[in-house]
Amino acid sequence: MIIRLLKDEDIPQINALYQKAYGVKRSDEKFRWEFQQGPVGPAIYVVAVDPGTNMVVGTQCAIPLYVTNSSGQKILTAKSEDTLVDANYRGRNIFENMYALLFDECRKAGIVAIWGFTYAIKPFRKLGFDIPFHCNFGMIAFNARGAYKYFNSLKEERSFTERSKIAGLVTASRLRYLVHTRSTVADGYKISNDVRETLEDLTPSSREAFYLVHDSKFLGWRLRMNPYPNTHLYYSLVEANRAVATIVCTHTKEVSYIMHIGFARNLSEETRERFLNAVVGDLSRKTNVLRFWGFMHNKPGLEEIELLKRAGFIFTNQGISFVWKKLDEASPLDVKNFVLSRTASQGT
């Protein structure tokens, strides 16, 4: 098996392998956006090629992304994506060999850690990845019938027990939202739908925390250049012509996701809660169900979950796992201080 870096002429074969595995067609435009137009430059993309057929039978890549902290220090990491081996070629150590080359290339590029999200924990553990935490799915069912239909559609066939659990979750969520206390934005503030160019000034209060750089390059790539059919909604809380809070969402009538929540560090808990309630109230008129990725591994994540619970969200203990591998042991990054939002997800 030939393990090498991507060549431009590989892209149609890669997308064909992707479609074979997932049943979803991915265009060259979507591939180039995700893996070649990122805010820190092209991904390090590895392919496995069968020398007999000259066909791509495996893919693995790392998208370089900067993280930063309260001191403004920028550190280069990479997000693992497009992990795929043709079903007919499994059991030949292709996954391991692709990652061996990927690790070497990442170290050459100065990348200190690789991270990502997966349901397939076992193969990543074999390669030395840690599984330090998983996300907790949060939701509000504004329309119980619509929410049930949406969740039921995420899997082709469901048992009676599964459907019953969905119905119970949706009903509980709807009732929780109906009885929770609502509030309005405090005097002196207003809500604006202006698109912000950067979220750098709306950061976690923890000094130890580090998080993705949400500058104009990242947001432009992740949201505005995104070729997938997503509608993005932006809510900013404005005081004296200055944004002190922002909530970014992807939106459809069927389901909306809170992608990111950012607050100025000195903003009071009451004002945060009032702003969130106002945004949730607006979304309740636009979508059937509102979803959120919550993280409980550090204080900023726990505070965010508690804030959303007061706005009517319920959370489950189910969620996709986070994987993490340090490539430079001298790096100061401690994974328990990684503050994450759904902007760290694939974006497709």
PyMOL commands that set and color helices and strands:
alter all, ss='L'
color gray80, all
select helices_A, chain A and resi 8-22+28-36+87-89+94-108+121-126+144-153+160-179+216-224+269-284+299-310+335-337+342-344
alter helices_A, ss='H'
color red, helices_A
select strands_A, chain A and resi 2-5+44-50+55-69+74-85+113-118+130-134+136-141+190-192+210-212+231-239+242-251+255-263+289-294+314-315+321-326+338-339
alter strands_A, ss='S'
color yellow, strands_A
deselect
rebuild
show_as cartoon
